[in-house]
Amino acid sequence: MAAAGGASESKSGLEDNKAFMDLYSRQIGAYGIEAMAKLVTMRVLIIGIKGTGIEAAKNLALAGPASITLFDNTPVEMRHLGSNFFLSESDVGKKVSSAVKPRLQELNKGVHLSAVSKLTDEVLLAHDVVLATEGKKSELVAWDATCRSRTVEVHDDRGGSVRKPAPVAFIACITAGLSGYVFSDFGPEFTVRDANGEPPVTRIITGITSAKEGVVTLLPEHEGGRLHGLDESEHDGWVEISEVKGMFAEDEETHARLGLNINHSGAWRVRHMTKTVKDARTGKERTVFDGYRIKIGDTSKLSPYSGGGTLTQVKKPIVKRYRSLSDNIVQPVAPGQWGLAFTDGAKFGRAEQLHFAFQALADFEEDNEGKRPSTEEDVADVVARAKRLSEACKTLNRMSGSQTALALDELDEDVVAKVARWSTADLQPVATFFGGIIAQEVVKLTGKYSPVEQWLHFDFFEAGPDATPTDTERVGSRYDDIISVWGKAFHDKMANARTFMVGCGALGCELLKNFALLGVGSGPEGHITTTDGDTIEVSNLNRQFLFRRDDVGKHKSHVSRAAALKMNPAVKIKSLELLVKPETETTFNDKFWESLTFVTNALDNIHARNYVDGRCVFYTLPLLESGTLGTKCNSMPIVPHLTASYTDGPQAGDDEDAIPMCTLRNFPSLIDHCIEWARAQFTDLFIEPCTSAMKYVNDPVAFLDEIRADVGTGAARRKKVPEALKTLKSVRRMVKAADGATFQKCMTLAQELFADLFRDRILNLIHNFPEDHKLEDGSPFWSGAKRFPTAAHLDLDDEVHMAFIIATANILAVNMGIVAGPPAYFVPEDDEKRNPAYFKRYLEEIPVPTFRRSSSAVATHEDEDEKADDHDDAEYEKLDAELRALDTSRIHIEPADFEKDHDANFHIDFIYSASNLRATNYSIKNASRHKCKMIAGKIIPAIATTTASATGLVMIEMLKILQGKPLEAYKESSNNLGINTYQFSEPLPPSKAKEEEDVIMMETTVPVPDGFTKWDKTVIDKGELTVQEFLDAFKEKTGGVIWQLFHRLAIPSGPMIIGGARGDDAAALAKPLKDYCLELYGEHVISPGSTYIPLEVSAALDDEDETQIKVPQLVYKFA
């Protein structure tokens, strides 16, 4: 079976559809436009629209297939409201599919939603993929067999036809309480185009040998290169070579085999290389992997390499083969595999145990009219069936003499019992987790990513109750499934929980939905506080499912609150628009944090996460963390005193792909360099000079006085005058341009900028470094990553040239107040200011700017700066006086605010055109508008599937926190839904303080108390104390004498309470400590309503050696 869809012709059509590209920009960042072109033609049938089914349907509706058909004739019950967010009490008694269809349709008007009341072979075969979330084993087997039977008629060139297999993909997902499985069958043959979804490797070539085994050498690390990162696999161990000079075919046979030159030779198979290095420690030579060279095959009949070149990874399609469900039941392990998918280091062999448990449960259902176990006798029946099945498999293997069936050394009866005992509960967190996985599995029908190797099994038994509750009787409420597992008392505890959810974007929407369905915050003491400073954008709509088109421009926190209340009106939610940071601690104060049960992060930046983590550590609060990146997701429970905190984990370091400034300025070699350069030009042209000019126009005297004060006097003045002069010149240039500005003037300026950026700068570079320029050692200057450029000359008939002129002129018109800017105003599509013909008529009548030779030096290395022209005080003083005398009353300046998601604002149009003009200057392959948008906007690929699965795992950890589970029950996870890797592990415990030796200072530091962690505190709680009384109380508690005492606001050089150059006088020691802190650090040192002050301390024991001590966070509680 080939990947779904044949929509290659529609790929360019999608790229030209700005509305489509805007809506799906983050998803396209993950899937790519080719997969999206196939996805939009896909027809999906979903069987069972309860917990898992509605989650999958939601994720798929957001993804945007051609159609989704629903089948679920079950009458809605109250308990269904606990896992299906599109059901309400008024739907009780209706068919599930008809009740949810109109609400699903609201998610995406571009997807055709329908419901069927009867499943027939015709219905199954009319779809590309069937997703079953319920059904007896016999039904699942029959549906899979029908799907595999589909054929299509294919016509040949002579008018004949033949029927070929065209199976419908079949995916089954069955959950039972805290466990479940996924089965995937993509047919006897399925073609995977991209097994992992990772972007192709692109590297710069510095050499290629002409040899039987041609060797490609890549740009080395010290020149900004990176390891090739290529595997030797049949799928992605291939590369294509482009933009190489030389290496032409030397004979007809080579020309026929490889083309004109190596740039036309197609894909080459990669072979790794090694090199010999001398061990620095032993002096012996050893062989190591060479990450900057690869072998590619026979290049002996190609002429010598002359320079340049780009290596790009190619992924060759591979064929995967899948067995039917009927062939999988007895032996689920795929040929060539050692066992079923392994997901948790603490649960070795668990998948095999779960397979037997679910087969026994399925047999029970077959014999009991589809019903699941409801008594302990029923549970025992399922266990007995599993034991018989296990023995039968062993017997079959003995009789056949092979591993015909899956066999266990010993059946784990407890696993089987837990599957059966909780099987009637449709648990929302589990449904959310599996709903993300199976929706992602549907997307894989596009040929992107790797389908499941037929089976995935999971259980979350560690989240279950440790003892059997006695209050599990169903009461006819939306929470019945939760109550049936954990009991009514536990749900009351969950309802009375108080959480703070930080962020209301993709993660926040899913988490708030989960809270609403579970009833978190619905009790008399319960409450949810949410906050997010962002407003809703169009690009949010395909993954932040609580928002609709009409919500664009509104605050995320308020809209998500309203949507969650529709799902469960009993939940109490307060929504705010604040960022969580030190400046908002008057709102998020001691009283606020101390009122919480746990905190939930739904953030997308490291700094905010670190801050919230610090607050949770200080207030001893559990924190639920999660994150996504494309098909990857992670979850992390942070539990006081049991686990390490978020900041103890790996932190994002410097960007390994950071581009050297000299590369951006003058020597790009990849399209990414050109895009980053264009983004920098946007700031240099439309933001920074306009910001300075706006400040000047608003208050000329204050602006010029501030610059004069910064310039100063004396020796430092000489260094600062050139930068000040540069600022003043840009202000004068901007102000004079804006004075009496017209749109025609903006068009003229756009033409001048084109000439400056893409003609004059290139001509000046060539003048300084001609094509035959040599370095001091005689080697060519234009070699390695340096490409010799070509200047551009404005062509009014060139689409990219005109795109630059149009975008630049329109942005300048906003800068100069000629037109109102976004979001208040967008130039209409039919306005002449978007019409190339209008620009062409004007520009044809004005002269082309004259080329001017520059005297500025050019930076050729990262540690060089382009030399500024010499300027003296006289020029600075003259310009300062000129600006002070200007009349600015008629001038309006408005800096641009770069916005990647408003396509009508010309911002991405500028980036796209400038990037590709720059690329053309340097003979670099141009990029699509979407790629320019993703890179310049630093857009993170994001999809609904991984977001859902991550938040399902977060809810499972929340259940553990509310039960007070021990460390071994918690799981952090790192997952990739695209390649089916799931890694669950026990979180690390917090580090314990221990004695430390400073061998240089010859000092010992001991912890007091021994083995404390970051969760501990040293609290001085004796009411109002003077400084001296606090010192005495500290010594009484720890045995330590304080040398230095200060607030964190004193870091790095602020005043100290005790210690420092000021000394400690008797008057200071007699002051009330609280008042003294206010005196030294200001009123903001104590939040309104706060009763304590966190302090930092250096101290030592009162012993002969004055042994230094370290103590937990010191807190002075004054009330």
BELSULGI-V76212 format. One record per helix or strand. SS is the DSSP state (hx for helix, st for strand). FROM is the first residue (numbers start at 1). TO is the last residue. Records with the same first field share a line. If there is no record, write none. Layout:
SS: FROM-TO, FROM-TO
This chain:
hx: 8-16, 18-23, 25-31, 33-39, 51-63, 78-82, 89-91, 96-105, 121-125, 137-148, 221-223, 252-258, 262-264, 325-328, 350-367, 376-400, 413-421, 428-446, 461-463, 480-486, 488-495, 506-518, 538-540, 549-551, 556-567, 582-584, 590-594, 606-618, 646-648, 661-666, 671-698, 700-711, 715-738, 743-768, 799-815, 832-834, 836-843, 873-885, 903-905, 907-921, 929-936, 944-963, 967-969, 1027-1038, 1048-1050, 1066-1070, 1073-1081, 1083-1085
st: 43-47, 67-71, 75-75, 95-95, 112-115, 129-132, 151-155, 161-165, 169-176, 179-185, 190-192, 194-194, 202-208, 214-218, 238-246, 248-249, 261-261, 268-269, 271-278, 285-297, 302-302, 305-314, 318-320, 344-344, 448-448, 455-459, 498-502, 527-531, 535-535, 555-555, 573-576, 598-601, 622-629, 632-638, 774-774, 780-780, 972-976, 981-985, 996-998, 1003-1008, 1017-1021, 1026-1026, 1040-1046, 1058-1058, 1072-1072, 1092-1101, 1108-1111, 1113-1117
